[in-house]
Amino acid sequence: MTAAEVAETLAREYPKTVVLNDGAHLVLRASGPEAGTIVVAADDDGTRAGTARLGWATDPVDLALTLEPAYRDRRLGTWMLLDGVHLAAALGAASVVVDAPATAEAFRAALRRLDFVERDPGRFTKTLHHGWTDF
């Protein structure tokens, strides 16, 4: 997929609103396909709550999440994982990989709930099924 096609996909998919488990509404915005990386930022009324970085130019797509401490344990990470998986599928990827340290038990549990499999220590992979919603 070319950078122009990726930009078109991002324009069609974003912005979008997610609702956290405490009722807060955050907006996801995406940018940056030209450098082979897409950044999806979660915005809470001007405050950056977290980011997801997708290395879209490779397959599997490499997905990395960062959440601000005040937004952990509120389901923002789960929303961003779901969004990353759906975006990777929209870009035609066959799979997504995520690195999760052994100390990040809640993150690792969320990955397992979303059908990621730990193939190497700390490296989780999800095979995408095109034509199926996956969730």
C-alpha positions in Angstrom: 0.0 0.0 0.0 1.4 3.4 -0.9 1.7 6.3 1.5 -1.2 8.1 -0.4 -3.4 5.1 0.0 -2.6 4.9 3.7 -3.3 8.6 4.1 -6.7 8.1 2.4 -7.5 5.2 4.8 -6.6 7.4 7.8 -8.8 10.3 6.5 -11.7 7.8 6.2 -11.2 6.2 9.7 -10.3 9.2 11.9 -11.0 11.0 14.1 -13.0 8.6 16.2 -14.3 8.7 19.8 -13.7 6.0 22.4 -15.4 5.8 25.8 -13.4 4.7 28.8 -14.8 2.5 31.6 -15.3 5.7 33.8 -17.4 7.4 31.1 -14.7 9.7 29.8 -14.8 10.4 26.0 -11.4 10.6 24.2 -10.7 11.3 20.6 -8.3 9.1 18.5 -6.5 11.0 15.7 -4.0 9.5 13.3 -1.0 10.9 11.4 2.3 10.2 9.8 2.1 7.6 7.0 4.9 9.1 4.9 7.7 7.8 7.2 6.4 4.2 7.3 4.9 4.8 10.8 1.4 5.8 11.8 0.9 7.5 15.1 -2.6 7.3 16.6 -2.9 9.8 19.5 -5.6 9.6 22.2 -6.7 13.2 23.1 -8.6 14.1 26.2 -9.6 17.7 25.8 -6.1 18.8 24.7 -4.2 16.4 26.9 -2.4 13.5 25.2 -3.5 10.4 27.1 -1.6 7.9 25.0 -0.2 6.9 21.6 -0.1 3.9 19.4 2.7 3.6 16.8 2.2 1.2 13.9 5.0 0.3 11.6 2.7 -0.1 8.6 5.4 -0.6 6.0 6.3 -4.1 7.2 4.3 -7.3 7.7 3.8 -8.1 10.4 2.8 -4.7 11.5 4.7 -3.7 14.6 2.4 -2.0 17.2 3.7 -0.2 20.3 1.5 1.5 22.9 2.3 4.2 25.4 -0.3 5.4 28.0 0.1 8.3 30.5 -0.2 6.9 34.0 -3.5 8.7 34.7 -5.1 6.8 31.9 -4.0 3.3 32.8 -6.6 0.8 34.1 -9.4 2.7 32.3 -9.5 0.6 29.2 -7.8 3.1 26.9 -5.0 0.6 26.2 -7.6 -2.0 25.1 -9.3 0.5 22.8 -6.0 1.4 21.3 -5.1 -2.3 20.8 -8.4 -2.9 19.1 -7.9 0.2 16.9 -4.4 -0.9 16.0 -5.6 -4.3 15.0 -8.5 -2.9 12.9 -6.2 -0.4 11.3 -3.6 -3.0 10.4 -6.3 -5.1 8.8 -7.6 -2.1 6.8 -4.0 -1.7 5.6 -3.9 -5.3 4.4 -1.5 -6.7 6.9 -1.5 -10.4 7.7 -0.5 -10.1 11.4 0.3 -7.7 14.2 3.2 -8.0 16.7 3.4 -6.3 20.1 6.2 -6.4 22.7 5.1 -6.6 26.3 7.4 -6.8 29.3 7.0 -9.6 31.8 6.1 -7.0 34.5 3.1 -5.6 32.5 0.6 -8.3 33.6 -2.5 -6.3 32.8 -1.2 -5.5 29.3 -0.3 -9.1 28.7 -3.7 -10.2 29.9 -5.4 -7.8 27.5 -3.3 -9.1 24.6 -4.4 -12.7 25.4 -8.0 -11.6 25.6 -7.7 -10.2 22.1 -6.2 -13.4 20.8 -2.6 -12.4 20.7 -0.3 -15.4 21.2 3.1 -15.2 22.9 5.4 -16.8 20.3 8.7 -15.5 21.7 9.3 -14.4 25.3 7.6 -11.0 25.6 6.6 -10.8 21.9 2.9 -11.4 21.1 1.5 -12.0 17.6 -2.1 -11.8 16.3 -3.0 -13.3 12.9 -5.5 -11.2 11.1 -8.5 -12.7 9.3 -9.6 -10.5 6.4 -13.3 -10.6 5.8 -14.0 -11.2 9.5 -14.4 -8.5 12.1 -12.1 -10.4 14.5 -14.0 -9.1 17.5 
